[in-house]
Amino acid sequence: MKQLLFVLLTCSLLSACSSWVYKYDISQGNFLNQDDIDKLRIDMTKEQVEYVLGTTLLKSAFSDDKWLYVHTLKSGKTDKTTRREVIVNFENGLLKSIEGTLKEPENFNEPLDATN
C-alpha cells in the first residue's frame, strides 16, 4: 500500500512539472522577411529572384511562371502558428508582380537598370 501511495505521489509531482518542459519553435519553408522582399524589382530574371529569395520549395504545377514562397513558424511556448507567403509571378522569364502577406516594395516598379 505504501509503494502504491509513493508511486501515485511521484506521478502527480512529476505531472506538475510538465509546464516547465521546453518546446522548440518549429520553422518550415523559406524564411521570409521584408528586407529581402524590398530588394525585388520589376523585370528581374528568375536567377536574380532566386539569388535574393533563395530556391523556392513550391512551384505552380500548371505554370513555371509562378513561384510560391511559404514560411510557417509554430511557437513552442504558445503553440501559435504564423504563416508568411509570397507569390512571385513571371512573364517571359522576367519578374512582373508579387503578392502575399508581405508588402510590395515602394520602388518595385523601378527596374534595376534605372537604379545604377
C-alpha positions in Angstrom: 0.0 0.0 0.0 2.8 2.4 0.8 4.5 1.6 -2.5 1.3 2.4 -4.4 0.9 5.7 -2.5 4.5 6.6 -3.2 4.1 5.9 -7.0 0.9 8.0 -7.2 2.5 10.8 -5.3 5.6 10.7 -7.5 3.5 10.7 -10.7 1.4 13.6 -9.5 4.5 15.6 -8.6 6.1 14.9 -12.0 3.0 15.9 -13.9 3.0 19.2 -12.1 6.5 19.9 -13.7 5.2 19.4 -17.2 4.7 23.2 -17.8 8.5 23.6 -17.3 9.3 21.4 -20.3 11.0 23.4 -23.1 9.4 23.1 -26.5 11.2 24.1 -29.7 10.0 26.6 -32.2 9.3 24.8 -35.5 10.2 26.7 -38.6 9.3 25.3 -42.0 9.7 26.6 -45.6 11.6 29.6 -46.9 12.3 32.2 -44.2 10.9 35.5 -45.5 11.4 39.0 -44.2 10.5 42.4 -45.6 14.2 43.3 -46.2 14.6 40.6 -48.8 11.3 41.5 -50.5 12.4 45.1 -50.6 15.3 44.0 -52.9 12.9 42.8 -55.6 12.4 44.9 -58.7 10.3 44.5 -61.8 11.9 42.8 -64.8 14.4 40.9 -62.6 15.3 37.5 -64.1 14.4 34.2 -62.4 18.1 33.7 -61.4 18.2 37.2 -59.8 15.0 36.4 -57.8 16.3 33.1 -56.8 19.5 34.8 -55.6 17.6 37.2 -53.4 14.9 34.9 -52.0 16.5 31.5 -52.3 15.3 28.4 -54.1 11.5 28.1 -53.9 10.1 25.0 -52.3 6.8 25.3 -54.3 6.2 26.0 -57.9 2.9 26.1 -59.6 2.1 22.7 -61.2 0.4 24.4 -64.1 3.0 27.1 -65.0 6.7 27.7 -64.4 5.9 31.4 -64.2 4.5 31.3 -60.7 6.7 30.6 -57.6 5.3 30.3 -54.1 7.5 31.1 -51.1 5.8 29.9 -47.9 7.2 30.1 -44.3 5.4 28.8 -41.2 6.6 29.2 -37.6 4.9 27.3 -34.8 5.9 28.7 -31.4 6.8 26.1 -28.8 5.7 28.3 -26.0 2.3 29.3 -27.1 1.5 26.8 -29.9 0.6 29.8 -32.1 1.4 29.4 -35.8 2.3 32.3 -38.1 2.4 32.0 -41.8 4.0 34.2 -44.4 3.7 33.7 -48.1 4.8 35.5 -51.2 3.7 34.6 -54.7 6.2 35.7 -57.4 4.8 36.0 -61.0 7.0 36.0 -64.1 6.2 36.8 -67.7 8.7 35.7 -70.4 11.2 34.9 -67.7 11.1 38.3 -66.1 9.5 39.3 -62.8 6.2 41.1 -63.3 4.4 41.1 -59.9 4.5 39.9 -56.3 1.7 39.3 -53.9 1.2 37.9 -50.5 1.3 38.7 -46.8 4.4 40.9 -47.1 4.0 44.3 -48.7 5.3 45.1 -52.1 8.4 47.4 -52.1 7.8 51.1 -52.7 10.3 51.1 -55.7 9.3 47.7 -57.1 8.2 49.3 -60.4 11.6 50.9 -60.9 13.9 48.4 -62.9 17.4 47.6 -61.6 18.9 49.3 -64.6 17.4 52.6 -63.6 18.9 52.5 -60.1 22.5 52.3 -61.4 
